[in-house]
Every structure is written in structure tokens, then in C-alpha cells.
Amino acid sequence: MSENVSSLLYIVAGVLFIMALRGLSHPTTSRQGNLYGMVGMGLAILTTLVGHPPAGFGAWILVLLGLGIGGGAGAVIAKRVPMTAMPQLVAAFHSLVGLAAVFVAAGALYAPQAFGIIENGHFHKQSLFEMGLGVAIGAITFTGSVIAFAKLDGRMSGKPIMLPQRHLINALLAAGLVLLIALFIGTESKAIFWLIVIAALVLGGLIIIPIGGADMPVVVSMLNSYSGWAAAGIGFTLGNLALIITGSLVGSSGAILSYIMCHAMNRSFISVILGGFGGDTAAAGTGQVETRPVKQGSADDAAYIMKNAERVIIVPGYGMAVAQAQHSLREMADMLKKEGVDVKYAIHPVAGRMPGHMNVLLAEANVPYDEVFELEDINGEFPQADVAFVIGANDVTNPAAKTDKASPIYGMPILDVEKAKTVLFIKRGMGSGYAGVENEVFFRDNTMMLFGDAKKVVDSILKSL
Ligand code: NAP
């Protein structure tokens, strides 16, 4: 296959990836988007294999083994992983992209002839720069993602760990990395290459360790962006157009998503990139238990209140995902609609444990898209609502975000559920949410707590209805 044809096919794959991103931006088109992505990836792999076939039988076996083991493991993991564990899975996958960038750069350094990046015994300067930068971003992505995985998976405390002088240490390490890359380009030294790897591995860990659990969604998205740039770096080293396009798409879309999430959580984008943002106050899931009295109700009470309401706004959160209550919830909403109640769903941008978590679950339960509203589109409607039905959500409804400057969630826009005539809170007990802070709304006069597993409570309400 000529270079021109393979470049053209890579561009077609790139267009398919762009269409995939476009499709994934809405639940109605997301399956189609996934399909475009799969076809694009298939085309890119085939073009690479036909355009630059592995040299010899042994190399073919290695490539096929890699595809089989990697693809097989990916398929099994994707099938088995519960939706609630998706963020840590994404973090784990990002770590592999980072590691791949390190290995490819090392491969290029030790076998430069295979990559065509050496002439008269000297590396091309441009290739040295790509290798140095790519390996640095890859190593930062690797340890950063491993720490994010450990925090999200509960293997490491979600609490921010404040290292003394962390900003100074990070700045020195970053400056050291720039210096090492310059030295590497000048000397072509393998020892300096590995020093870059070590410094970047340490920096990746140090950037993520101080970040508190509540800020993890932004971190995962930021690492997504880093892994994209690392892949683009590999693309330059390998001279592979498809990798450059894909890496840049992942890098830029991850950066845009990080920016949107920072905006949604009222965090500064620059401080996220530098690491340790909001970490001085953030704390994850302390599980504190409150002893003040609350008004408690039964499923019958909830059914009665909602049947007689005109407008009900449902606010789903992480607890709905844990209980897998979305199907029962949809049935409940259908029954209420039959009774003439106007039912809407309000989605907070960081409800659950990953961006779009609630949208995916509601789509899975066939909730009509025109009943699902984003925070800014529905927040003004709570004062006119008779009932705010909060199912397994907590932090995203906490008004401390508006008033308490010391709160780890201060500044995050929240859903104004307390403005509804009645607030029904479904949760198992008085446990705090992800950010580990108390929610004043539980103790308000217009709040009724419905204690129990979200699915069981909704099923009981269904029976009463
Ligand atoms: P949340 O604040 O974590 O609260 C979830 C609540 O659900 C808990 O208070 C818990 O109370 C309850 N719960 C747990 N299991 C339940 C079950 N089986 N049945 C009923 N209730 C159950 O959730 P959120 O309001 O959705 O807020 C999301 C939080 O996660 C934010 O702080 C956000 O920053 C963070 N976060 C978001 C993402 C993302 O991208 N969306 C990623 C990582 C972190 P009980 O224990 O009393 O039942």
C-alpha cells in the first residue's frame, strides 16, 4: 500500500473518530458514535498492518498475540465492570496508555533503525524532542492514573495528602524535566532518558496525591487529556498519522471536558492542571453520622404526597446507581404521569461518579430524553415544584456549597431542591456523601427522609401508588 493511500485511510479513520465524539455527546446518538469509533479503529489497525506489515512470521505472531490478549482482556473487563466502578476502570486504562508511551519511546531509543530516526549514527533532533516529551507525559500519566485508580477504588484514602512545599517541589521537578529533555536532545544519552522517566513518574504521583476525592472527576478527565497527548507523542515518534490524529482528539476533548467540569464545580482550570487544587479543604467520604432529629416518612406517605402533587422533580445521585433503582424509578414516574403529575429529572453535572453517569442510567431505563434536564435549565423550576424527589443524591443538593466558605464543595453550583414545597430524600441512613460533609437540607421543616435502599423504597412507593 502506498504512503498516500495509507495517509488517506488514516484521515478517513480520523473523520470517523470525530463523528464518534460527536455521536457520544448525546444519549440518542451515542450507540452510533460508538460504532463509528469501532469502525475507525478497525480501519486504522488494518491500514497499519497492511501499510507497514510486521517483518516476518515471528513479528506477526507477536502482533496477533498482542491484539488477542489486549482485545480479549478489554472485552472481558468491559463486560464485567459495574457502572459504579467505571471511573476507576477509565483511570486504569489511562495508566496503560501512559505506560505504552514510555515503552514505545524506549523502543525507539534502543532500536532507532526500525523507526527510521537515525542517520550517520545520530538521532534526528526532532525525534529526540518527541521521545523526551512523549516519555515525560507518558510517565506522568502512568503514575498519576495509578494513584487516581487507587483513590477511586478505595485502595488508598480519598483524603487529600498535603505534602509540605508541594508546589515548590512540583515546580522544581517540572523545571528539572525541561532541563533533562534539553540535555537528552543534546547528548542522546540513555541514562538521561531514564532520568526523565524517573522524574516524570515522581511528578505524576505528586500531582495527584494532594487532590481530594470530590475533585477526582476532573482529575480523571485531565488524565484522559494527558494520555491523549502521550499517544500523539508516540504518533510523532512512529511517524503514524492515525495516532497523531487520535491522540490530539483525545487530548483536546479531555482538556475541554476538564474545563467544562471545572466550570460546573467552580474550580480554577489552571490550578487543576498544576495539581492539588481545592485540596486544602477537600475531604472524601468520612461517613460521619448526625444525631439531630429528622422528619421520617414511609413509602405510603411519599406515594400520597406525590400522587397529589402537580409538579415533581426527580434528582438522582450516586445512591440510585448503587441500588440500580433506575428501572423502578421510571415505572414510578410513569405511574405518576398517568395520575396527571408533571414529572421531570434534574441532572447535576457531577452527580454519581463519572460525567454523564446519571444520563447513561436513565437512558438505560428508557426515560424519555425530553424529561431530563441539565442543572442550569431546571434549577429555576424548584420554587414552583411541589416535590423534589432526591434519590441517592447528597452533595449535589447541599446548600453549604453556596454559603459555607470552609466547605470542600464551596463554590460548586448545586440543585436548589430545598426551594421545592416538599423535599423527599431517599437514602439508607444519615451517611454523608462523597465530599464527607453534612447536608443541612435533611433537617429542614419541608424535608422528609425515606430511609432504605433506593430500589426497595421506590418499589414500596410503586406498590402504594
Ligand atoms: P453523594 O454525595 O456521594 O451521595 C450519595 C448518597 O447516596 C450518600 O449520601 C448515601 O447515603 C446514598 N446511598 C448510597 N448507597 C445507597 C443505596 N443503595 N440506596 C440509597 N441511598 C444510597 O452523591 P451525589 O449527590 O451524586 O454527588 C456526587 C459526588 O461525587 C460529588 O461530591 C462529586 O464531586 C463526586 N464525584 C463525582 C464524579 C462524577 O464525575 N460525577 C466522580 C467522582 C466523584 P447513605 O449512606 O446514607 O445511604
Residues whose N, C-alpha, C, O or C-beta is under 5 A from the ligand:
A	BS01	NAP	G213 A214 M216 P217 G317 Y318 G319 V322 A323 P349 V350 A351 G352 R353 M354 P355 G392 A393 N394 D395 V396 I426 K427 R428 G429 M430 G431 S432 G433 Y434 A435 G452 D453 A454
